[in-house]
Amino acid sequence: MRRILLTVFSLLPAIALAGFPFEATLEEMATSADHILVGRVTGVDMVSGSGRQIRHPEARTGPGLNNQIRLRITVDEVVATNAQKVPAVLHVPLASHLHYSLGQIQTAHAQESEKRLILLKGPAFQGIKPGVFMRPLQDKEEVLRLRGSRAPQLQPNNSFKPTPLRGSA
């Protein structure tokens, strides 16, 4: 019996960490980012594995489900990017392996957020790790410093002007 209990207790840390979001250090985020943006969360949506919009607040994500919750990020400033064009609005997915409901995330982001530093990678503007892409705006100078030798590869986009969404003034 003692052996069984010791085995169970030794596995608890691994089991407990299985449901937590991935974490990334500021240095890892800074050096992995292809796009350094300033933006704010302006909405939440969910899509199925086939890309169909899901609106039911009880719809869930998690292991065995193909649903994906995305934060709608309105881009206010492009600090640096390697992309030819940065969309004015990005849909950045959260970690789909975690157990969330659409309603839970919509409630958490019911109000437009304050401006944040958004660090993304790749041509699809994805999080550095699933769901890991936002930092406080005050980290901006430190992120640029940490980029160090990689900075010349990532050109500032000083001509960025967000394209207004259709139907908005």
C-alpha positions in Angstrom: 0.0 0.0 0.0 2.8 2.4 0.9 4.4 1.8 -2.6 1.1 2.6 -4.3 0.7 5.9 -2.3 4.3 6.9 -3.0 3.8 6.3 -6.7 0.5 8.3 -6.8 2.2 11.2 -4.8 5.2 11.2 -7.1 2.9 11.6 -10.2 0.8 14.4 -8.7 3.1 17.2 -9.8 3.0 16.0 -13.5 -0.8 15.5 -13.4 -1.3 18.9 -11.8 0.8 20.8 -14.4 -1.0 19.1 -17.3 -3.9 21.5 -17.2 -1.9 24.8 -16.8 -1.2 27.1 -19.7 2.2 27.0 -21.1 4.6 29.6 -19.8 7.3 31.5 -21.5 9.9 33.9 -20.0 10.1 37.5 -21.3 13.5 36.6 -22.9 12.0 33.6 -24.7 9.1 35.7 -25.9 11.3 38.6 -27.1 13.7 36.4 -29.0 11.0 34.2 -30.6 8.7 37.0 -31.7 8.4 37.8 -35.4 5.9 40.6 -34.6 6.0 43.0 -31.7 2.7 45.0 -31.6 0.7 47.2 -29.2 -2.9 46.2 -29.1 -5.9 45.5 -27.0 -8.5 42.6 -26.7 -11.7 43.8 -28.2 -13.6 40.5 -28.4 -13.7 36.8 -28.2 -15.0 34.1 -30.6 -14.9 30.4 -31.1 -14.5 28.3 -34.2 -14.8 24.5 -34.8 -12.1 22.4 -36.3 -13.8 23.0 -39.7 -13.7 26.8 -39.2 -17.5 27.1 -38.4 -18.4 29.9 -36.0 -19.6 28.7 -32.6 -21.8 31.0 -30.6 -23.2 28.8 -27.7 -21.6 30.1 -24.4 -21.4 26.5 -23.1 -19.3 25.3 -26.0 -16.0 24.0 -24.7 -12.4 23.4 -25.6 -10.1 20.7 -24.2 -8.6 17.3 -25.1 -10.7 15.5 -27.7 -12.5 18.6 -28.9 -11.6 20.5 -32.0 -13.0 23.9 -30.9 -10.7 26.9 -30.6 -11.3 30.1 -28.7 -9.7 33.2 -30.2 -9.1 36.6 -28.8 -9.8 39.4 -31.2 -6.9 41.8 -30.9 -7.1 45.3 -32.4 -3.7 46.5 -33.4 -2.9 50.0 -32.3 0.8 50.1 -33.2 3.3 48.0 -35.0 6.6 48.2 -33.1 8.4 45.8 -35.3 7.5 43.0 -37.7 8.9 40.9 -40.6 5.5 40.8 -42.3 4.7 42.9 -45.4 1.4 43.8 -43.9 -0.1 43.5 -40.4 -3.9 43.3 -40.3 -5.7 45.9 -38.1 -7.5 43.0 -36.3 -6.0 39.7 -35.5 -7.7 36.5 -34.1 -5.2 34.9 -31.8 -6.0 31.4 -30.5 -5.9 30.5 -26.8 -4.5 27.1 -25.8 -7.1 24.6 -27.1 -6.0 21.8 -24.9 -7.3 23.6 -21.8 -10.9 23.2 -20.5 -12.6 26.5 -21.2 -16.1 27.5 -22.2 -16.8 30.2 -24.7 -18.9 32.0 -22.1 -16.2 31.8 -19.5 -13.7 33.6 -21.8 -16.2 36.1 -23.1 -17.0 37.1 -19.5 -13.3 37.4 -18.6 -12.9 39.8 -21.6 -16.3 41.5 -21.5 -14.7 44.9 -21.4 -12.2 46.2 -24.0 -8.8 45.7 -22.4 -6.1 48.2 -21.9 -3.3 48.4 -24.4 -0.8 45.5 -24.1 2.4 44.4 -25.7 1.6 41.6 -28.2 4.4 39.2 -29.2 3.5 36.8 -32.0 5.3 34.5 -34.4 4.9 33.2 -37.9 2.9 34.3 -40.9 -0.4 33.4 -39.1 0.4 35.7 -36.2 0.3 32.9 -33.5 1.3 33.0 -29.8 4.9 32.2 -28.9 3.4 29.1 -27.2 -0.3 28.2 -27.3 -2.1 31.1 -25.7 1.1 32.9 -24.6 1.5 36.3 -26.4 0.6 39.3 -24.2 2.8 41.3 -21.8 2.3 44.6 -20.0 3.1 47.6 -22.1 5.9 48.6 -19.8 7.9 45.6 -21.0 8.3 47.1 -24.4 11.9 48.6 -23.9 13.1 45.4 -22.2 11.7 43.2 -25.1 13.5 45.4 -27.6 16.7 45.2 -25.5 16.5 41.4 -25.2 16.1 41.0 -28.9 19.7 42.2 -29.2 21.4 40.8 -32.3 18.1 39.7 -33.9 16.8 43.3 -34.1 18.1 44.1 -37.6 16.1 41.1 -39.0 12.8 42.6 -37.6 12.1 46.0 -39.2 10.0 48.6 -37.6 6.8 49.4 -39.6 6.6 53.1 -39.0 4.0 53.6 -41.8 1.4 51.4 -40.1 -2.1 52.9 -40.1 -4.8 50.4 -39.0 -7.4 49.8 -41.7 -10.9 50.6 -40.3 -13.3 47.7 -40.1 -16.2 47.8 -42.5 -19.2 49.5 -41.1 -17.2 51.4 -38.4 -16.6 55.1 -38.5 
